[in-house]
Amino acid sequence: MSDATKDSTPTGLELRPVGVIRSEITARADAPKQGFEGAPDVWLEVFPWAADGLHLVAEGDELIVITWFHQAHRDVFQVHPRSNPRNPLTGVFATRSPDRPNPLGLHPVVVRAVDGNRLRVGPIEAIDGTPVVDIKPVLSCTPRDPSAS
Amino acid sequence: MSDATKDSTPTGLELRPVGVIRSEITARADAPKQGFEGAPDVWLEVFPWAADGLHLVAEGDELIVITWFHQAHRDVFQVHPRSNPRNPLTGVFATRSPDRPNPLGLHPVVVRAVDGNRLRVGPIEAIDGTPVVDIKPVLSCTPRDPSAS
């Protein structure tokens, strides 16, 4: 066993969903691949036990919603990007494929409205029933200024 | 029980670490709050079972590393941002506090070098031994063009 695996790295890290996506999109086949590709707004329902975490979230905020792609395949390590066989086989860590060892989704959204423990957010391609595991504000998203590249 | 909790939302979503951070920073108190605040480059060691997922990751790529803040407190729902008591108490979903129900960290980095199943990446504030649970390429990070706001 290598140093990397024998030391204190924990296993079995357990996520507890803090909320759920309520979307008009109910099937993975009907979802755009990215939110900016025509995805709808949705309701993000935060469960009552986690609702205190929403304090000061407001309309107009830019957030990153982290979801759990509950229909993903976790034994996939390489894919043809965008499901196009003409794209070269690529490691999932170089793609946004929902199929990956830990099927976490990152969704940049804008808060359209706040209604108690529900946020109207979008655009977001996650399908109805998708668990939400975290919500964060957008900070600097890239280490370099995009306008400089 | 509400509709939101009684339906098919899974519980007990289990993350399996795909790698680990090897950093010169060994204590949380010594870590900058964000990577762009003077954090170092680190080695990101991907475990052999997940290394196929790195195929085509290359020097210069901009990635988002998702970590598990293994020293975080999961029972925290509101904080004073940046640990400054003069900042108003704020829901953790409106902050980047590592203390939150699911202590996931998002780290935008640049790949400085690739050495087998190890990536030299930075800047990143995660401390030595922090589990890595996912790696994704940077796409559009915000739903709006930052230059338009």
Chai-1 contact restraints between the chains, C-beta under 6 A:
chainA,res_idxA,chainB,res_idxB,connection_type,confidence,min_distance_angstrom,max_distance_angstrom,comment,restraint_id
A,A4,B,V20,contact,1.0,0.0,6.0,A-B,restraint_1
A,A4,B,E45,contact,1.0,0.0,6.0,A-B,restraint_2
A,S8,B,G129,contact,1.0,0.0,6.0,A-B,restraint_3
A,T9,B,P17,contact,1.0,0.0,6.0,A-B,restraint_4
A,T9,B,V20,contact,1.0,0.0,6.0,A-B,restraint_5
A,T9,B,P131,contact,1.0,0.0,6.0,A-B,restraint_6
A,P10,B,H70,contact,1.0,0.0,6.0,A-B,restraint_7
A,G12,B,E14,contact,1.0,0.0,6.0,A-B,restraint_8
A,L13,B,L15,contact,1.0,0.0,6.0,A-B,restraint_9
A,L13,B,W68,contact,1.0,0.0,6.0,A-B,restraint_10
A,E14,B,G12,contact,1.0,0.0,6.0,A-B,restraint_11
A,E14,B,E14,contact,1.0,0.0,6.0,A-B,restraint_12
A,L15,B,L13,contact,1.0,0.0,6.0,A-B,restraint_13
A,L15,B,N102,contact,1.0,0.0,6.0,A-B,restraint_14
A,P17,B,T9,contact,1.0,0.0,6.0,A-B,restraint_15
A,V18,B,P101,contact,1.0,0.0,6.0,A-B,restraint_16
A,V20,B,A4,contact,1.0,0.0,6.0,A-B,restraint_17
A,V20,B,T9,contact,1.0,0.0,6.0,A-B,restraint_18
A,F36,B,S140,contact,1.0,0.0,6.0,A-B,restraint_19
A,E45,B,A4,contact,1.0,0.0,6.0,A-B,restraint_20
A,F47,B,T5,contact,1.0,0.0,6.0,A-B,restraint_21
A,A50,B,P101,contact,1.0,0.0,6.0,A-B,restraint_22
A,D52,B,F77,contact,1.0,0.0,6.0,A-B,restraint_23
A,D52,B,Q78,contact,1.0,0.0,6.0,A-B,restraint_24
A,G53,B,F77,contact,1.0,0.0,6.0,A-B,restraint_25
A,G53,B,G91,contact,1.0,0.0,6.0,A-B,restraint_26
A,G53,B,V92,contact,1.0,0.0,6.0,A-B,restraint_27
A,G53,B,F93,contact,1.0,0.0,6.0,A-B,restraint_28
A,L54,B,G91,contact,1.0,0.0,6.0,A-B,restraint_29
A,L54,B,F93,contact,1.0,0.0,6.0,A-B,restraint_30
A,H55,B,Q78,contact,1.0,0.0,6.0,A-B,restraint_31
A,H55,B,G91,contact,1.0,0.0,6.0,A-B,restraint_32
A,L56,B,T90,contact,1.0,0.0,6.0,A-B,restraint_33
A,L56,B,G91,contact,1.0,0.0,6.0,A-B,restraint_34
A,L56,B,A94,contact,1.0,0.0,6.0,A-B,restraint_35
A,V57,B,F93,contact,1.0,0.0,6.0,A-B,restraint_36
A,V57,B,A94,contact,1.0,0.0,6.0,A-B,restraint_37
A,E62,B,T142,contact,1.0,0.0,6.0,A-B,restraint_38
A,I66,B,L104,contact,1.0,0.0,6.0,A-B,restraint_39
A,W68,B,L13,contact,1.0,0.0,6.0,A-B,restraint_40
A,H70,B,P10,contact,1.0,0.0,6.0,A-B,restraint_41
A,F77,B,D52,contact,1.0,0.0,6.0,A-B,restraint_42
A,F77,B,G53,contact,1.0,0.0,6.0,A-B,restraint_43
A,Q78,B,D52,contact,1.0,0.0,6.0,A-B,restraint_44
A,Q78,B,H55,contact,1.0,0.0,6.0,A-B,restraint_45
A,T90,B,L56,contact,1.0,0.0,6.0,A-B,restraint_46
A,G91,B,G53,contact,1.0,0.0,6.0,A-B,restraint_47
A,G91,B,L54,contact,1.0,0.0,6.0,A-B,restraint_48
A,G91,B,H55,contact,1.0,0.0,6.0,A-B,restraint_49
A,G91,B,L56,contact,1.0,0.0,6.0,A-B,restraint_50
A,V92,B,G53,contact,1.0,0.0,6.0,A-B,restraint_51
A,F93,B,G53,contact,1.0,0.0,6.0,A-B,restraint_52
A,F93,B,L54,contact,1.0,0.0,6.0,A-B,restraint_53
A,F93,B,V57,contact,1.0,0.0,6.0,A-B,restraint_54
A,F93,B,I135,contact,1.0,0.0,6.0,A-B,restraint_55
A,A94,B,L56,contact,1.0,0.0,6.0,A-B,restraint_56
A,A94,B,V57,contact,1.0,0.0,6.0,A-B,restraint_57
A,A94,B,P137,contact,1.0,0.0,6.0,A-B,restraint_58
A,R96,B,K136,contact,1.0,0.0,6.0,A-B,restraint_59
A,P101,B,V18,contact,1.0,0.0,6.0,A-B,restraint_60
A,P101,B,A50,contact,1.0,0.0,6.0,A-B,restraint_61
A,N102,B,L15,contact,1.0,0.0,6.0,A-B,restraint_62
A,N102,B,V133,contact,1.0,0.0,6.0,A-B,restraint_63
A,N102,B,D134,contact,1.0,0.0,6.0,A-B,restraint_64
A,L104,B,I66,contact,1.0,0.0,6.0,A-B,restraint_65
A,L104,B,D134,contact,1.0,0.0,6.0,A-B,restraint_66
A,P108,B,C141,contact,1.0,0.0,6.0,A-B,restraint_67
A,P108,B,T142,contact,1.0,0.0,6.0,A-B,restraint_68
A,P108,B,P143,contact,1.0,0.0,6.0,A-B,restraint_69
A,V110,B,P143,contact,1.0,0.0,6.0,A-B,restraint_70
A,G129,B,S8,contact,1.0,0.0,6.0,A-B,restraint_71
A,P131,B,T9,contact,1.0,0.0,6.0,A-B,restraint_72
A,V133,B,N102,contact,1.0,0.0,6.0,A-B,restraint_73
A,D134,B,N102,contact,1.0,0.0,6.0,A-B,restraint_74
A,D134,B,L104,contact,1.0,0.0,6.0,A-B,restraint_75
A,I135,B,F93,contact,1.0,0.0,6.0,A-B,restraint_76
A,K136,B,R96,contact,1.0,0.0,6.0,A-B,restraint_77
A,P137,B,A94,contact,1.0,0.0,6.0,A-B,restraint_78
A,V138,B,T142,contact,1.0,0.0,6.0,A-B,restraint_79
A,S140,B,F36,contact,1.0,0.0,6.0,A-B,restraint_80
A,C141,B,P108,contact,1.0,0.0,6.0,A-B,restraint_81
A,C141,B,C141,contact,1.0,0.0,6.0,A-B,restraint_82
A,T142,B,E62,contact,1.0,0.0,6.0,A-B,restraint_83
A,T142,B,P108,contact,1.0,0.0,6.0,A-B,restraint_84
A,T142,B,V138,contact,1.0,0.0,6.0,A-B,restraint_85
A,P143,B,P108,contact,1.0,0.0,6.0,A-B,restraint_86
A,P143,B,V110,contact,1.0,0.0,6.0,A-B,restraint_87
